[in-house]
Each structure stands twice: as C-alpha cells, then as structure tokens.
Amino acid sequence: MDYTGTMRRLLIRQTRDATLSADQAEGVVRAFEQARVVNRDGKTMLVDFDPCEIERLRERLPGWLVSEQGPPVPVPDHCLHIKT
C-alpha cells in the first residue's frame, strides 16, 4: 500500500492481558512497512504509523493498548513573576 497522507503518532502500552512480550510487539509494529518506532521504554512504545493500518495493528496486538497521541496540553504557569 502506498500511503501519501500524514502519519499518526501512536502510544502503545502493554496490559496484563497481553499475549505478546514487548519485544514481540515491537516486531509486529516493525513488520508494517510504514511504521517507525520513535521511542520504546520498557512496555511502552511511541510509534509513527499509517492511520489506514491502525485497526490491523490493534488486531495483531491482543492485550496492548493502541491509542493516538493527542495534541500537547498547555500547562499553566503558576510561577510568580515580579516586574521591577
């Protein structure tokens, strides 16, 4: 499949019901042509992924949470700023 649209950033996390290890799950992700693992920390992966393939990925990762990373949420600045 030739995909020309925008990749989606996914957050993939292992649950206690997962049937695959973290290494096996990373292998599943990397088997998709358009996938790119941005970062992996233990049982959590950050992945750039073709949105057309997300449902297929979910089917291949039973027990893993596959969710799109939303936009950054601004954090209010509660610091006291004194102007002189």
Accessible surface in RSA format (square Angstrom, percent):
REM  Atomic radii and reference values for relative SASA: ProtOr
REM  Chains: A
REM  Algorithm: Lee & Richards
REM  Probe-radius: 1.40
REM  Slices: 20
REM RES _ NUM      All-atoms   Total-Side   Main-Chain    Non-polar    All polar
REM                ABS   REL    ABS   REL    ABS   REL    ABS   REL    ABS   REL
RES MET A   1   140.07  72.5  80.75  53.4  59.32 141.2  93.98  79.9  46.09  61.1
RES ASP A   2   137.40  96.2 108.49 108.0  28.91  68.4  31.63  74.4 105.77 105.5
RES TYR A   3    50.64  23.6  29.73  16.9  20.91  54.4  22.73  17.1  27.92  34.4
RES THR A   4   136.67  97.2 100.02 101.4  36.65  87.3  73.49  98.7  63.19  95.5
RES GLY A   5    45.59  56.2   0.00   N/A  45.59  56.2  29.69  81.5  15.90  35.6
RES THR A   6   105.80  75.2  96.16  97.5   9.64  23.0  65.75  88.3  40.05  60.5
RES MET A   7    61.14  31.7  45.94  30.4  15.20  36.2  42.81  36.4  18.32  24.3
RES ARG A   8   100.40  42.2  98.53  50.2   1.88   4.5  19.46  26.6  80.94  49.1
RES ARG A   9    86.79  36.4  79.13  40.3   7.66  18.2  21.71  29.7  65.08  39.4
RES LEU A  10     0.00   0.0   0.00   0.0   0.00   0.0   0.00   0.0   0.00   0.0
RES LEU A  11    45.86  25.5  44.49  31.8   1.36   3.4  44.49  31.2   1.36   3.7
RES ILE A  12     0.00   0.0   0.00   0.0   0.00   0.0   0.00   0.0   0.00   0.0
RES ARG A  13   115.00  48.3 114.99  58.6   0.01   0.0  27.33  37.3  87.67  53.1
RES GLN A  14    46.13  25.8  25.02  18.3  21.11  50.3   3.07   6.5  43.06  32.7
RES THR A  15    45.37  32.3  33.34  33.8  12.03  28.7  40.25  54.1   5.12   7.7
RES ARG A  16   236.00  99.1 191.86  97.8  44.14 105.1  76.24 104.2 159.76  96.8
RES ASP A  17   108.21  75.8  90.50  90.1  17.71  41.9  28.91  68.0  79.30  79.1
RES ALA A  18    24.22  22.3   0.42   0.7  23.80  54.1   0.42   0.6  23.80  63.0
RES THR A  19   101.07  71.9  66.64  67.6  34.44  82.1  70.71  95.0  30.37  45.9
RES LEU A  20    41.69  23.2  39.28  28.1   2.42   6.1  41.09  28.9   0.60   1.6
RES SER A  21    53.88  45.5  45.64  60.9   8.24  19.0  45.84  97.6   8.04  11.3
RES ALA A  22    14.22  13.1  11.22  17.3   3.00   6.8  11.22  15.8   3.00   8.0
RES ASP A  23   101.61  71.2  90.76  90.3  10.85  25.7  30.51  71.8  71.10  70.9
RES GLN A  24   100.20  56.0  89.48  65.4  10.72  25.5  35.84  76.3  64.36  48.8
RES ALA A  25     0.00   0.0   0.00   0.0   0.00   0.0   0.00   0.0   0.00   0.0
RES GLU A  26    28.86  16.6  28.86  21.8   0.00   0.0   7.14  13.8  21.72  17.7
RES GLY A  27    40.17  49.5   0.00   N/A  40.17  49.5  32.72  89.8   7.45  16.7
RES VAL A  28    33.80  22.2  29.33  26.6   4.46  10.8  32.88  28.6   0.92   2.5
RES VAL A  29     0.00   0.0   0.00   0.0   0.00   0.0   0.00   0.0   0.00   0.0
RES ARG A  30   139.26  58.5 116.32  59.3  22.94  54.6  50.20  68.6  89.06  54.0
RES ALA A  31    77.87  71.6  37.80  58.3  40.07  91.2  50.07  70.5  27.80  73.6
RES PHE A  32    15.86   7.9   9.55   5.9   6.31  16.4  14.16   8.6   1.69   4.8
RES GLU A  33   145.66  83.6 107.11  81.0  38.55  91.8  55.39 107.1  90.27  73.7
RES GLN A  34    60.25  33.7  49.24  36.0  11.01  26.2  11.69  24.9  48.56  36.8
RES ALA A  35    21.57  19.8   0.32   0.5  21.25  48.3   0.46   0.6  21.11  55.9
RES ARG A  36   133.80  56.2 129.84  66.2   3.96   9.4  64.31  87.9  69.49  42.1
RES VAL A  37    21.96  14.5   4.52   4.1  17.44  42.0   4.52   3.9  17.44  47.3
RES VAL A  38    55.05  36.2  27.24  24.7  27.81  67.0  28.33  24.6  26.72  72.5
RES ASN A  39    86.87  59.9  81.07  78.3   5.80  14.0  15.27  36.7  71.60  69.2
RES ARG A  40    79.10  33.2  51.46  26.2  27.65  65.8  18.93  25.9  60.18  36.5
RES ASP A  41   112.95  79.1 103.51 103.0   9.44  22.3  24.99  58.8  87.96  87.7
RES GLY A  42    49.31  60.8   0.00   N/A  49.31  60.8  39.28 107.8  10.02  22.5
RES LYS A  43   131.58  64.2 127.38  78.2   4.20  10.0  71.69  64.5  59.89  63.8
RES THR A  44    43.14  30.7  41.99  42.6   1.16   2.8  22.72  30.5  20.42  30.9
RES MET A  45     1.95   1.0   1.56   1.0   0.39   0.9   1.95   1.7   0.00   0.0
RES LEU A  46    38.81  21.6  37.48  26.8   1.33   3.4  37.48  26.3   1.33   3.6
RES VAL A  47     0.00   0.0   0.00   0.0   0.00   0.0   0.00   0.0   0.00   0.0
RES ASP A  48    20.23  14.2  20.23  20.1   0.00   0.0   5.49  12.9  14.74  14.7
RES PHE A  49     1.26   0.6   1.26   0.8   0.00   0.0   1.26   0.8   0.00   0.0
RES ASP A  50     2.08   1.5   1.93   1.9   0.15   0.4   1.20   2.8   0.88   0.9
RES PRO A  51    30.28  22.1  14.66  13.4  15.62  56.8  14.98  12.4  15.30  95.1
RES CYS A  52    81.88  61.9  46.77  52.2  35.11  82.5  16.27  41.2  65.61  70.8
RES GLU A  53    18.51  10.6  18.51  14.0   0.00   0.0   8.30  16.1  10.20   8.3
RES ILE A  54    11.46   6.5  11.39   8.5   0.06   0.2  11.39   8.2   0.06   0.2
RES GLU A  55   109.40  62.8 108.10  81.8   1.30   3.1  62.00 119.9  47.40  38.7
RES ARG A  56   104.17  43.7 103.76  52.9   0.41   1.0  48.96  66.9  55.22  33.5
RES LEU A  57     0.00   0.0   0.00   0.0   0.00   0.0   0.00   0.0   0.00   0.0
RES ARG A  58    92.41  38.8  81.86  41.7  10.55  25.1  37.54  51.3  54.87  33.3
RES GLU A  59   133.63  76.7 103.51  78.3  30.12  71.7  47.53  91.9  86.10  70.3
RES ARG A  60   111.60  46.9 100.07  51.0  11.53  27.5  35.63  48.7  75.97  46.0
RES LEU A  61     1.39   0.8   0.00   0.0   1.39   3.5   0.00   0.0   1.39   3.7
RES PRO A  62    63.14  46.0  54.60  49.8   8.54  31.0  63.14  52.1   0.00   0.0
RES GLY A  63    26.53  32.7   0.00   N/A  26.53  32.7  13.24  36.3  13.30  29.8
RES TRP A  64    16.57   6.6   0.59   0.3  15.98  37.5   0.87   0.5  15.70  25.5
RES LEU A  65   105.50  58.8 104.04  74.4   1.46   3.7 105.50  74.1   0.00   0.0
RES VAL A  66    11.45   7.5   0.05   0.0  11.40  27.5   0.05   0.0  11.40  30.9
RES SER A  67    54.13  45.7  53.05  70.8   1.08   2.5  38.05  81.0  16.08  22.5
RES GLU A  68    87.87  50.4  64.74  49.0  23.13  55.1  21.70  42.0  66.17  54.0
RES GLN A  69    94.93  53.1  71.28  52.1  23.66  56.3  20.46  43.6  74.47  56.5
RES GLY A  70    48.87  60.3   0.00   N/A  48.87  60.3  28.86  79.2  20.01  44.8
RES PRO A  71   116.73  85.1 101.35  92.4  15.37  55.9 108.62  89.7   8.11  50.4
RES PRO A  72   129.16  94.1 103.71  94.5  25.45  92.5 115.73  95.5  13.43  83.5
RES VAL A  73   123.87  81.5 106.46  96.4  17.41  41.9 107.40  93.3  16.47  44.7
RES PRO A  74   120.84  88.1  99.13  90.4  21.71  78.9 111.00  91.6   9.84  61.2
RES VAL A  75   130.87  86.1 104.35  94.5  26.52  63.9 105.26  91.5  25.61  69.5
RES PRO A  76    89.53  65.2  71.09  64.8  18.44  67.0  82.93  68.5   6.60  41.0
RES ASP A  77    97.03  68.0  62.75  62.5  34.28  81.1  41.52  97.7  55.51  55.4
RES HIS A  78   161.97  88.5 125.81  87.4  36.16  92.5  96.51  99.5  65.47  76.2
RES CYS A  79    88.49  66.9  71.77  80.0  16.72  39.3  18.75  47.5  69.74  75.2
RES LEU A  80   156.19  87.0 125.19  89.6  31.00  77.9 129.11  90.7  27.07  72.9
RES HIS A  81   128.30  70.1 102.50  71.2  25.79  66.0  81.06  83.5  47.23  55.0
RES ILE A  82   137.89  78.5 104.77  78.1  33.11  79.8 107.94  77.7  29.95  81.3
RES LYS A  83   193.87  94.6 161.92  99.3  31.96  76.1 109.68  98.7  84.19  89.7
RES THR A  84   175.00 124.5  99.21 100.6  75.79 180.6  98.54 132.4  76.46 115.6
END  Absolute sums over single chains surface
CHAIN  1 A     6292.8       4867.4       1425.4       3337.8       2955.0
END  Absolute sums over all chains
TOTAL          6292.8       4867.4       1425.4       3337.8       2955.0
